Amino acid sequence: MGLLSQLKQKYKTLSIVGMAKNAGKTTALNYLIEEAMDDGVVLGITSTGRDGESCDLVTGTDKPRVFLDTGTIVSVPVKLYDMAEAGLEILCMTNYSTALGQIMLCRVAESGYVQIAGPVNTKDHKKMCGEMLAYGAEIILIDGAVDRKSIAAPDTSDAIILSTGAVLSRSMKKVVEETVHIVGLYQLPELEKGNVRELILAGQKRERIMLIKGERVELLDLKTGLSAGKFLDEAIDEDTEYIYIPGALTSSVISDIHPTKLKQVQFILKDPTKIFIDAMHWQQLRKKGFTAKVLENITVAALTVNPHAPAGYSFEHEALLKAMRSVIDGIPVIDVKLGGGVQ
Amino acid sequence: MGSHTTHSACETTTVDLTNVKPYGDTMNDGMMQLSFTLPVPYGEEANEAAKILARKMGLDEPAVVFSKDMVGFTYFVLYGKCQHTVDYSTIKVTKVEVDVMDRLECEKYITENIKRPVVIVGACSGTDAHTVGIDAIMNMKGFHEHFGLERYHGIEAVNMGSQVPNEVLIAKAIEVNADAILVSQIVTQKDVHIANLTNLAELMEAEGIRDKVILICGGPRISHELAQELGYDAGFGAHTYAEDVASFILTEIVKRKMV
């Protein structure tokens, strides 16, 4: 049984998230599309950016095109409809507007190449996925754009496929390190059931930073944590045990918090996509005693590796696979160019 | 440049839009003028190098018509006949499609349809210190006799200037309850604008405000297609004026029922 058939049993929507631009997201997408054709699975295909154009907008390098089989449900904006080589039956015109025109949901009537785009914000994406399922898609694949990781949020999809590759660095060690960091973040422990979780869930709708002191909850009069480190430092007192941040966690949020306070409180975040701290700074924070949990973490259903970088260098297929598999536990690691290889 | 008659048998006097060539003296002569510098000393060898390079670029009959000694470097002006053609008839460019209103029409549109002040925050974000783009759109005096957004009644324009960190820009937008964020990127070396623009869109997603704010990018290397790729609602390139941006924002506010 192929990877897709396994995934289909557990998930309805899967996001393909790239560690970087040109990490092989579309190649991974094509790999799954091929599996779906073999297994007769009806796919729903959409993208947070744009897919299927033959030349990359940013780097000018060749991009893999996307060939869709008959029956596939796909989101296509008005301006890309004419460019499709496949025969598309329009199912409905949605209300989602994009830079490339209104999005239409289509069913592929005659297989061929299609250029795909979807809503630019994740909330609209989630709604649209529901509509695609209603039109008969068995599993939806959302292709990411550039290195945009917001679509990894558990709000948007049930699980993700993380695409990584040589493009990250000329050093294989660095590629592995950066990938492990992201996988680690996505698998951050969830805040266990209990009082604190209940308190946060109860106040979550207000989208304010919360300080939890025993049974007491203090809502901060602050619209965002961004650039508010000093204010947070003052707000955290001796009794503060937990701090819940609904928005982004960046260096500017925590850099001004005193080390003893940083150690004393447990940081709670909505989900791992809120973290904008790189591997090195994350390690430094951990050494200072910083800990974080999330309300909901992210299921990484598979990891794809691409040993080629568009800059022209590449790693040994087997070496990269082996290095990645030795540090990634419990997640299938696949070289989509080699094909197969599911452990 | 000379007369418009045809000199060569293989050249025609009419334009073929499926095979467009540069126009120099006559239709389809393919004549182009290039200026560039090579890091080689001035002299005959330098001129020859320039011509070889031009041939590699697909220019026939290259001629160096001017060269200047730049001390260790040589500057050239070169003519040549381009051998490549472009099929103009198949080109499709996606552009922001909006009926552009002038300033007074925009003001009227706000009074009639939005009935409240529209708040727009703009900045050159990241490391970019070049404010010419954002100033042209936002500053009261505007650009090329097109007044900037600060001049529009009913628009509260907040120009944060240059080198604004994305986090500061977002914090400001949240503070003033912005309807739209304009971000200008002039510097594009090593594609820094790509990393910076995606970071802004991603931070807005994380802050939960991406769907509440119209997010627009602009700059000489920005296109509407790129905007889609990076998660923006619109992208404006060169030759954009305040009324183009304002018209898009105002109609979008009404379309999304943000009034």
Interface residues (C-beta under 8 A of the other chain):
Chain A: K21 T48 G49 R50 L57 V58 T59 K79 D82 M83 S97 T98 A99 L100 G101 A117 V120 N121 T122 K123 D124 A145 V146 D147 R148 K149 S150 A153 E207 K223 T224 L226 S227 A228 P246 G247 A248 T250 S252 T273 K274 F276
Chain B: K92 T94 V96 E97 P165 E167 V168 I170 A171 I174 E175 D191 I194 T198 N199 A201 E202 L203 E205 A206 E207 G208 R210 D211 S223 H224 E225 L226 A227 Q228 E229 L230 G231 Y232 D233 A234 G235 K255
